Amino acid sequence: MGSSDPTDAERFGQSIELMGLDSLSSGRIHVNLDYSAHLHADIVDVLIPVMGPDQTVVGAFRLSRSLSDVSERFVHLRYIITGVLAGGLLLTILLGLVLSLNIERPLRKLVETVQRLAYGEEGGLLVEQGPDEIRILQRAVNQLIARLNDLEQLRQRLISNLVHELGRSLGALRAAIQALLRGGSKDPHLEHDLVAGMDEETKQLRRLLDDLANLQDVISGNLELNRFPLDVRKWLLFALRPWEMMAREKGLHWSENIPADLPPIQVDSARLDQALGNLISNAIKFTPTAGNVSISVDGDTQQISIRVQDSGPGIPLEEQERVFIPFYQVSCGNQTSGHGMGLGLSIAQELIVRQGGRILVDSEVGKGSSFTIVLPVSPP
């Protein structure tokens, strides 16, 4: 019925004698090998029976192939496979080289930047490039650089403010001491004024040390809170008395509005007193003589608000978001806001935030400022 040997086509219609035809009657495939004189199989004949509808053999397919052709094909195929493998190996080497260079350059810059940071040198931000994993590392190092730059700026501000504050207070103390040594003690009124001034400067130094200690607690995460239920009205009536005295001594008008039905809050009263004190201290310090300082409280079932309002110079709108940054001092024209380290508001905010509250600021230049502490009410 069919043959793969082209010479069989020339004998179409003729009888062909093939070994193994008799074995096809059983429906089995027959394989015939013709050997050469050197006992190598030169030709392979495979006879495949063709079955009719009644499962009888009606013909056969003859598949004939010279093994020498097969061998040549295998050699040719081997060359092709070898070429493909060699090309793939070369391509792999080239791709590996490109990838290694693409990874090596960003990594080398990354290592150089980290080494500069380790030796205290300034490091510029890295350009994020390369694979995603390298970009993640570069982004982390850039965040570290930005954080270190911020800390360096804070360190420089701290040193500058310390030098200024300590120099001012120590200068005032030394001047008072020199005046006393030169006979100031002989005049009772002068002696009293000098000693009072020295006492005020030592209080200023004490507040400076307290601010630095609180800053250390905030930065190190060692800020401890002892929270207990607090009767706000009772606590305020006691805590505000020293500040009222200080305000009246400066010639300021002091007013309070504290309702009697305030709900209790769960806070650390010492830390709350410290935060509120920082706000009132600023209000008294920056309000000119004959100005106003008022304390008002409002509360409901959700929160308590303690508002400190003054009639001082006010804070420019563009600076109100920065007043809580450590060491930042508000500028009034070409002058800073006055003496101090610029830590009071940042520490006050941290003390309130740690207790679940917040501080709001509302100010207008020339009309004064208002700082409001908002704290959640204790659950019943």
Sequence and secondary structure as in RCSB ss.txt:
>XXXX:A:sequence
MGSSDPTDAERFGQSIELMGLDSLSSGRIHVNLDYSAHLHADIVDVLIPVMGPDQTVVGAFRLSRSLSDVSERFV
HLRYIITGVLAGGLLLTILLGLVLSLNIERPLRKLVETVQRLAYGEEGGLLVEQGPDEIRILQRAVNQLIARLND
LEQLRQRLISNLVHELGRSLGALRAAIQALLRGGSKDPHLEHDLVAGMDEETKQLRRLLDDLANLQDVISGNLEL
NRFPLDVRKWLLFALRPWEMMAREKGLHWSENIPADLPPIQVDSARLDQALGNLISNAIKFTPTAGNVSISVDGD
TQQISIRVQDSGPGIPLEEQERVFIPFYQVSCGNQTSGHGMGLGLSIAQELIVRQGGRILVDSEVGKGSSFTIVL
PVSPP
>XXXX:A:secstr
 EES GGGGGGTTS    TTTGGGGGT  EEEEEE TTS EEEEEEEEEEE TTS EEEEEEEEEEHHHHHHHHH
HHHHHHHHHHHHHHHHHHHHHHHHHHHHHHHHHHHHHHHHHHHTT         SSHHHHHHHHHHHHHHHHHHH
HHHHHHHHHHHHHHHHHHHHHHHHHHHHHHHTTGGGSHHHHHHHHHHHHHHHHHHHHHHHHHHHHHHHHHT    
  EEE HHHHHHHHTHHHHHHHHHTT EEEEE  S    EEE HHHHHHHHHHHHHHHHHHS TT EEEEEEEE 
SSEEEEEEEE SS   GGGTTTTTSTT   EETTEES SS S HHHHHHHHHHTTT EEEEEEETTTEEEEEEEE
E    
